Amino acid sequence: MNDSRVLLVGEDAALLRDGIERRGFAVETVSERDTAFDALDETVGGVVVDGICTRGQRADNDGAHDAATTSDADAAADCDAEFISKVRDYVGPVPVYVLVDDSERATATAVRGGGIGIERSAVADDTAALAARLERAMEFSQWAATSREGDSLYRLIVEQSNDAIFIGQDADFQFWNRRLTELTGLNDDELAASAVLDVIHPDDRQKVADISDRRRRGEDVPTNYNVRVVDTDGDVHECSVTVQDIHYHGEYGVLVTMRDVTEQRATEARFQSLIELARDVVTLVGTDGRVKYQSPSVESVLGFDQDELVGKHIEELVHPDDRAVVLSAYEESLQTETGTKEPIRYRHRGADGSWRWMESMATNQADTVVDGFVVTSRDVTEQRTYERRLQRYETIVESIHQGAYVADADRTIRYINEAAADRVGVSPETLVGEHISVTKDYGLLDDDQYAQIDAALDDILSGESTGERLELSLSSSTVERVVEFTVTPITDDAGGVTGAVGLSSDITERKRYEERLNALHVSTRRLSAATSKTAVAEVVCDAAVEVLDYELSGVLLYDDSRDALVPTAFTERAMHEFGEVPPLPRGTGLSWEVFESQELCLYDDVESNPQRYNPDTDIAEELVVPIPDYGVFFVGSLESGELADQRVTLARVLASNTRAALDRVEREQLLRRREQELARQNEQLESFASVVSHDLQNPLNVATGYLELAREQHDSDELQRVADAHDRIASIIQDVLTLARNGQTIDEVELLSLDAVATEAWDIAAANTPDATLDVEGSEDVRAHRGRLRQLLENLVSNAIRHGGDDVTVRIGPLEDRVGFYVADDGPGVPESARPRIFEAGFTTSTDGTGIGLSIVQSVINAHGWSIWFDESRDGGARFEITTEDES
C-alpha cells in the first residue's frame, strides 16, 4: 500500500477510483472543486479533477476575464490554472491531471496552469493507463520534492519543458514527460513496456550502451552527445542528449534530456553549405579585430588554408596603403554598433604574397553569439581591372579627335562623346535618348545623307555586314567639310547584334591633300614632257600655283660655269615682288644655305635673318626646298604662319620630281650629243672604208698585176718577197676594213645556236689546216648579229691557228658560272707581260700577224654590249671568256 493519497474531484474523476486503488493508492473523492481544499493535506500525492468549470468559478479567477471576450478553451484553462495554483499552495508540487474535452484545452491548461490535460475519451477507454501514469508522476514528484529546488525541478521537467525528459534505471524508462511520447510516437503503456535502447537508432545503440556502461563504472564519459531517435513512423530525429547521474528512490539511475535538433541541424547544414559553397569569402572577425573563422572559399580566392588566418589581426592582412580605410570603417562600426553602409575596397594579401583587390561588407553581430562581425568579401581584382580599363577607354574615347556614337538595336542614341557634339554643335544631352532621326530634325544631315546612314545601320543591325564606311560632304554657313563615317556592330556573348558604334573623322584636310597629290601627279607628267631645264622650271612654278596655292615661288638652278644659282623661272607674283633677280654667287642668301646643306628649311622670320638676299622685300617667311645637284625651289609668304602645313611635304615631293625631270633632260641632252658624235664617227668610218676599199685596193691590184708580168720574165727570191709584201698589204687592208665596219652599231640581233655559228666560222678560218681540231662542248644559244658573231669566232680561231700551229685543238662552249661562252686552245698561250695589250690595235706577238684581229674581236664585243676576259686554258693555251646579257 502506497502512503500517498489520490484526490479525485468530480464525477468523471471518480470513475478512476478502482483503477487507482488497484495501483495501491488510497483514494478520496469529492464532488466539487470548492470542497477539494478541505481534503488536502501532506498525504495527498496527486489530484485528478473534472475539467468542468462553472461560470461562477470562472469569474472567481481574478474578475478580469469576460466570457464575451475570451474563448471557452482559454477561459476554462484560466479556471484550471487558478485551481491548480491553490492546490499547490496547500500541498506543494504534486501532479494535477485535468480531464478535458479536447486537445486545445489540454494544451492551454498545461501552458497556463502547469497541469496535465487528459482527454476524457482516453480515460474512459483505459483507466488503468491513466492510473499507471499518475503513479509514475507521483513517484517523480515525491523524488523531486527531496531536492532543494523540488518545485522548480518538477515544473521544469514535467510541466514546462519542451525537451523530452525521462528517468532511466537498468535500461528501462521509470519516468518520462509528455514530450517524450510526442518525440517517439509511443504512448505511456508502450514506453513503459520498452527499453531505452528500443527508441535509439540501430546504428547508435552500441555507442549509447558503451557510454552508459562506462558511466555506471564511474569512468570519464561525455555528459552531452548526439544521438538519433526513431519514431513509430520510422522518421529519424537528430537529438542532442544531456545525461545526469541520479539516485531515484534509492537506486542508481540517469536523468536524460533529449532535445530534437533535426530542424536545427538541417538549418545549420543549409547555412554551412551556403557558406562553404559560396564563392565569396565569409569571415568572422572578433571585436578585437582578429579572425575567428573563414569559409573554405578563402583557399580558392586567396590561396590560404581555411584555418591558416584564424587568430590573425585584420591589419596584418591589408595593404599598408589601405589600412587606414579598413580600420576606420571597423572602428566606426564598433562605435555605431552597425555594419558598413557601403562596400569597402582594399588590397588583401594572398598566400603567394601578391595583393588581391577585395570588396567587403560587414554586419555587426557583437551582441549575438557571433561576438563580432560577419564580413562577406569578394575578389574584385578582375572587375577593378575591367573598371579601370573601361575608365581608360572612356577617357580615350573622350580624348580622341574622332566623333563617337553608340546606338542600340532600336536606333536610339545611347552615347555621344564631346568631340562628336562639338563637331555638330549640339550638346550630348540633347541627342542621347533620342532616335537617330533627330540628326535630320536638327539639320545635321540632309535627307540623302540620313538615308545613307539609315541603310548602313540596316545592314549592321541585321547581321548582313560587319562594317560600313560612308563619306559625307557636310556644309554650313561658315565651313565645308568632308567626314568619313564608319559603323560597326556591338554583339553580345551569343554573337547577337545589340547595337552599333559609329566613328566620324573630319577628313577635309586629307581629301584636300589627296586632291593636291593627284594634281601633283598630273604635273609630274608635264615634267616628263619638258625638254629643257628652263621648261622644267616653268612647269614647277605652274604646279606651285595651281597645285600648292603658292603664288609667290620660283626655281634657281646652279650654273657651274658661273658658280652661281641662276633664277630660271618665277611665278608672276614673284616677278612682281622681286623684279629682276641676278644670279646669286656662292654663299649669297638663304637659297645658297639650303643648296649647300641639301636640307629643306622653313624660315619663319625672314626679316631678322642676316642671310636674306634682299632686305627690302616684305617677305615674312620663306620655304626653301633643295633640288639635289641642281638648285632650289623656294616659296615666300607676306604673312607669318601660312607655310607650315601639309603643303611642305608636297613641296618636297615636287622638288624630288623636279630632280628626276632634270636628270632626264640632262641624260637626253647628253644622249643627243653622243648620237651626233656617233653620226660624225660613222661618217668618218664610211669615208675611211671607202678609201681603204677603193683608193688603196686599186693601186695594190695594179702593183700585183705588174708583179705577175715581172715574174713571167724573171722569177727570183726578191720578186717573191714583193709578192709576200703585197699579200700582207692585202691582209692589212682587209683587217682595217673589217675593223671599220665592225665598229658601227648593230641594228638587229637574233637567237643563234653557238654550235652552228662556230662550225661556220671554223669552216672558213681552218679551211687550209686539215689537222686542226674543233671541239664544241655543250649547247648554248646566243642573242647576237649572225655576221658579227661569225667574224668574232673566225678571228679567235685564226688567232689560235696562227699561234698554235696547224694541228691546234680549239674548244668552244658555254661558261659554267656566268651567262656567255668561251674559246680556248692548246697552243703556247700568251706571255704574261703581253696580256694587257692583246686587244690593242696593231699589237701582235706573231711575225706574220697584223695586230688587228683581236681589235676586231673587241669591236664586236663592244657593239653587242658584251664583255671579254683573257685567261689561260687548262692545256696552257689561250682562253677567251665572253659574257653576254641573258635575254632568253
C-alpha positions, 0 to 999 in steps of 0.5 A, spaced: 500 500 500 502 506 497 502 512 503 500 517 498 493 519 497 489 520 490 484 526 490 479 525 485 474 531 484 468 530 480 464 525 477 468 523 471 474 523 476 471 518 480 470 513 475 478 512 476 477 510 483 478 502 482 483 503 477 487 507 482 486 503 488 488 497 484 495 501 483 495 501 491 493 508 492 488 510 497 483 514 494 478 520 496 473 523 492 469 529 492 464 532 488 466 539 487 472 543 486 470 548 492 470 542 497 477 539 494 481 544 499 478 541 505 481 534 503 488 536 502 493 535 506 501 532 506 498 525 504 495 527 498 500 525 492 496 527 486 489 530 484 485 528 478 479 533 477 473 534 472 475 539 467 468 542 468 468 549 470 462 553 472 461 560 470 461 562 477 468 559 478 470 562 472 469 569 474 472 567 481 479 567 477 481 574 478 474 578 475 478 580 469 476 575 464 469 576 460 466 570 457 464 575 451 471 576 450 475 570 451 474 563 448 471 557 452 478 553 451 482 559 454 477 561 459 476 554 462 484 553 462 484 560 466 479 556 471 484 550 471 490 554 472 487 558 478 485 551 481 491 548 480 495 554 483 491 553 490 492 546 490 499 547 490 499 552 495 496 547 500 500 541 498 506 543 494 508 540 487 504 534 486 501 532 479 494 535 477 491 531 471 485 535 468 480 531 464 478 535 458 474 535 452 479 536 447 486 537 445 486 545 445 484 545 452 489 540 454 494 544 451 492 551 454 491 548 461 498 545 461 501 552 458 497 556 463 496 552 469 502 547 469 497 541 469 496 535 465 490 535 460 487 528 459 482 527 454 476 524 457 475 519 451 482 516 453 480 515 460 474 512 459 477 507 454 483 505 459 483 507 466 488 503 468 493 507 463 491 513 466 492 510 473 499 507 471 501 514 469 499 518 475 503 513 479 509 514 475 508 522 476 507 521 483 513 517 484 517 523 480 514 528 484 515 525 491 523 524 488 523 531 486 520 534 492 527 531 496 531 536 492 532 543 494 529 546 488 523 540 488 518 545 485 522 548 480 525 541 478 518 538 477 515 544 473 521 544 469 521 537 467 514 535 467 510 541 466 514 546 462 519 543 458 519 542 451 525 537 451 523 530 452 525 528 459 525 521 462 528 517 468 532 511 466 534 505 471 537 498 468 535 500 461 528 501 462 524 508 462 521 509 470 519 516 468 518 520 462 514 527 460 509 528 455 514 530 450 517 524 450 511 520 447 510 526 442 518 525 440 517 517 439 510 516 437 509 511 443 504 512 448 505 511 456 503 503 456 508 502 450 514 506 453 513 503 459 513 496 456 520 498 452 527 499 453 531 505 452 535 502 447 528 500 443 527 508 441 535 509 439 537 508 432 540 501 430 546 504 428 547 508 435 545 503 440 552 500 441 555 507 442 549 509 447 550 502 451 558 503 451 557 510 454 552 508 459 556 502 461 562 506 462 558 511 466 555 506 471 563 504 472 564 511 474 569 512 468 570 519 464 564 519 459 561 525 455 555 528 459 552 531 452 552 527 445 548 526 439 544 521 438 538 519 433 531 517 435 526 513 431 519 514 431 513 509 430 513 512 423 520 510 422 522 518 421 529 519 424 530 525 429 537 528 430 537 529 438 542 532 442 542 528 449 544 531 456 545 525 461 545 526 469 547 521 474 541 520 479 539 516 485 531 515 484 528 512 490 534 509 492 537 506 486 542 508 481 539 511 475 540 517 469 536 523 468 536 524 460 534 530 456 533 529 449 532 535 445 530 534 437 535 538 433 533 535 426 530 542 424 536 545 427 541 541 424 538 541 417 538 549 418 545 549 420 547 544 414 543 549 409 547 555 412 554 551 412 553 549 405 551 556 403 557 558 406 562 553 404 559 553 397 559 560 396 564 563 392 565 569 396 569 569 402 565 569 409 569 571 415 568 572 422 572 577 425 572 578 433 571 585 436 578 585 437 579 585 430 582 578 429 579 572 425 575 567 428 573 563 422 573 563 414 569 559 409 573 554 405 572 559 399 578 563 402 583 557 399 580 558 392 580 566 392 586 567 396 590 561 396 590 560 404 588 554 408 581 555 411 584 555 418 591 558 416 588 566 418 584 564 424 587 568 430 590 573 425 589 581 426 585 584 420 591 589 419 596 584 418 592 582 412 591 589 408 595 593 404 599 598 408 596 603 403 589 601 405 589 600 412 587 606 414 580 605 410 579 598 413 580 600 420 576 606 420 570 603 417 571 597 423 572 602 428 566 606 426 562 600 426 564 598 433 562 605 435 555 605 431 554 598 433 552 597 425 555 594 419 558 598 413 553 602 409 557 601 403 562 596 400 569 597 402 575 596 397 582 594 399 588 590 397 588 583 401 594 579 401 594 572 398 598 566 400 603 567 394 604 574 397 601 578 391 595 583 393 588 581 391 583 587 390 577 585 395 570 588 396 567 587 403 561 588 407 560 587 414 554 586 419 555 587 426 553 581 430 557 583 437 551 582 441 549 575 438 553 569 439 557 571 433 561 576 438 563 580 432 562 581 425 560 577 419 564 580 413 562 577 406 568 579 401 569 578 394 575 578 389 574 584 385 581 584 382 578 582 375 572 587 375 577 593 378 581 591 372 575 591 367 573 598 371 579 601 370 580 599 363 573 601 361 575 608 365 581 608 360 577 607 354 572 612 356 577 617 357 580 615 350 574 615 347 573 622 350 580 624 348 580 622 341 579 627 335 574 622 332 566 623 333 563 617 337 556 614 337 553 608 340 546 606 338 542 600 340 538 595 336 532 600 336 536 606 333 536 610 339 542 614 341 545 611 347 552 615 347 555 621 344 562 623 346 564 631 346 568 631 340 562 628 336 557 634 339 562 639 338 563 637 331 555 638 330 554 643 335 549 640 339 550 638 346 550 630 348 544 631 352 540 633 347 541 627 342 542 621 347 535 618 348 533 620 342 532 616 335 537 617 330 532 621 326 533 627 330 540 628 326 535 630 320 530 634 325 536 638 327 539 639 320 545 635 321 544 631 315 540 632 309 535 627 307 540 623 302 545 623 307 540 620 313 538 615 308 545 613 307 546 612 314 539 609 315 541 603 310 548 602 313 545 601 320 540 596 316 545 592 314 549 592 321 543 591 325 541 585 321 547 581 321 548 582 313 555 586 314 560 587 319 562 594 317 560 600 313 564 606 311 560 612 308 563 619 306 559 625 307 560 632 304 557 636 310 556 644 309 554 650 313 554 657 313 561 658 315 565 651 313 565 645 308 567 639 310 568 632 308 567 626 314 568 619 313 563 615 317 564 608 319 559 603 323 560 597 326 556 592 330 556 591 338 554 583 339 553 580 345 556 573 348 551 569 343 554 573 337 547 577 337 547 584 334 545 589 340 547 595 337 552 599 333 558 604 334 559 609 329 566 613 328 566 620 324 573 623 322 573 630 319 577 628 313 577 635 309 584 636 310 586 629 307 581 629 301 584 636 300 591 633 300 589 627 296 586 632 291 593 636 291 597 629 290 593 627 284 594 634 281 601 633 283 601 627 279 598 630 273 604 635 273 609 630 274 607 628 267 608 635 264 615 634 267 616 628 263 614 632 257 619 638 258 625 638 254 629 643 257 631 645 264 628 652 263 621 648 261 622 644 267 622 650 271 616 653 268 612 647 269 614 647 277 612 654 278 605 652 274 604 646 279 606 651 285 600 655 283 595 651 281 597 645 285 600 648 292 596 655 292 603 658 292 603 664 288 609 667 290 615 661 288 620 660 283 626 655 281 634 657 281 638 652 278 646 652 279 650 654 273 657 651 274 660 655 269 658 661 273 658 658 280 652 661 281 644 659 282 641 662 276 633 664 277 630 660 271 623 661 272 618 665 277 611 665 278 608 672 276 607 674 283 614 673 284 616 677 278 612 682 281 615 682 288 622 681 286 623 684 279 629 682 276 633 677 280 641 676 278 644 670 279 646 669 286 654 667 287 656 662 292 654 663 299 649 669 297 642 668 301 638 663 304 637 659 297 645 658 297 644 655 305 639 650 303 643 648 296 649 647 300 646 643 306 641 639 301 636 640 307 629 643 306 628 649 311 622 653 313 624 660 315 619 663 319 622 670 320 625 672 314 626 679 316 631 678 322 635 673 318 642 676 316 642 671 310 636 674 306 638 676 299 634 682 299 632 686 305 627 690 302 622 685 300 616 684 305 617 677 305 615 674 312 617 667 311 620 663 306 620 655 304 626 653 301 626 646 298 633 643 295 633 640 288 639 635 289 645 637 284 641 642 281 638 648 285 632 650 289 625 651 289 623 656 294 616 659 296 615 666 300 609 668 304 607 676 306 604 673 312 607 669 318 604 662 319 601 660 312 607 655 310 607 650 315 602 645 313 601 639 309 603 643 303 611 642 305 611 635 304 608 636 297 613 641 296 618 636 297 615 631 293 615 636 287 622 638 288 624 630 288 620 630 281 623 636 279 630 632 280 628 626 276 625 631 270 632 634 270 636 628 270 632 626 264 633 632 260 640 632 262 641 624 260 637 626 253 641 632 252 647 628 253 644 622 249 643 627 243 650 629 243 653 622 243 648 620 237 651 626 233 658 624 235 656 617 233 653 620 226 660 624 225 664 617 227 660 613 222 661 618 217 668 618 218 668 610 218 664 610 211 669 615 208 675 611 211 672 604 208 671 607 202 678 609 201 681 603 204 676 599 199 677 603 193 683 608 193 688 603 196 685 596 193 686 599 186 693 601 186 695 594 190 691 590 184 695 594 179 702 593 183 700 585 183 698 585 176 705 588 174 708 583 179 705 577 175 708 580 168 715 581 172 715 574 174 713 571 167 720 574 165 724 573 171 722 569 177 727 570 183 727 570 191 726 578 191 720 578 186 717 573 191 718 577 197 714 583 193 709 578 192 709 576 200 709 584 201 703 585 197 699 579 200 700 582 207 698 589 204 692 585 202 691 582 209 692 589 212 687 592 208 682 587 209 683 587 217 682 595 217 676 594 213 673 589 217 675 593 223 671 599 220 665 596 219 665 592 225 665 598 229 658 601 227 652 599 231 648 593 230 641 594 228 638 587 229 640 581 233 637 574 233 637 567 237 643 563 234 645 556 236 653 557 238 654 550 235 652 552 228 655 559 228 662 556 230 662 550 225 661 556 220 666 560 222 671 554 223 669 552 216 672 558 213 678 560 218 681 552 218 679 551 211 687 550 209 689 546 216 686 539 215 689 537 222 686 542 226 681 540 231 674 543 233 671 541 239 664 544 241 662 542 248 655 543 250 649 547 247 648 554 248 644 559 244 646 566 243 642 573 242 647 576 237 648 579 229 649 572 225 655 576 221 658 579 227 658 573 231 661 569 225 667 574 224 668 574 232 669 566 232 673 566 225 678 571 228 679 567 235 680 561 231 685 564 226 688 567 232 689 560 235 691 557 228 696 562 227 699 561 234 698 554 235 700 551 229 696 547 224 694 541 228 691 546 234 685 543 238 680 549 239 674 548 244 668 552 244 662 552 249 658 555 254 661 558 261 659 554 267 658 560 272 656 566 268 651 567 262 656 567 255 661 562 252 668 561 251 674 559 246 680 556 248 686 552 245 692 548 246 697 552 243 703 556 247 698 561 250 700 568 251 706 571 255 704 574 261 707 581 260 703 581 253 696 580 256 694 587 257 695 589 250 692 583 246 686 587 244 690 593 242 690 595 235 696 593 231 699 589 237 701 582 235 706 577 238 706 573 231 711 575 225 706 574 220 700 577 224 697 584 223 695 586 230 688 587 228 684 581 229 683 581 236 681 589 235 676 586 231 674 581 236 673 587 241 669 591 236 664 586 236 664 585 243 663 592 244 657 593 239 653 587 242 654 590 249 658 584 251 664 583 255 671 579 254 676 576 259 683 573 257 685 567 261 689 561 260 686 554 258 687 548 262 692 545 256 696 552 257 693 555 251 689 561 250 682 562 253 677 567 251 671 568 256 665 572 253 659 574 257 653 576 254 646 579 257 641 573 258 635 575 254 632 568 253 
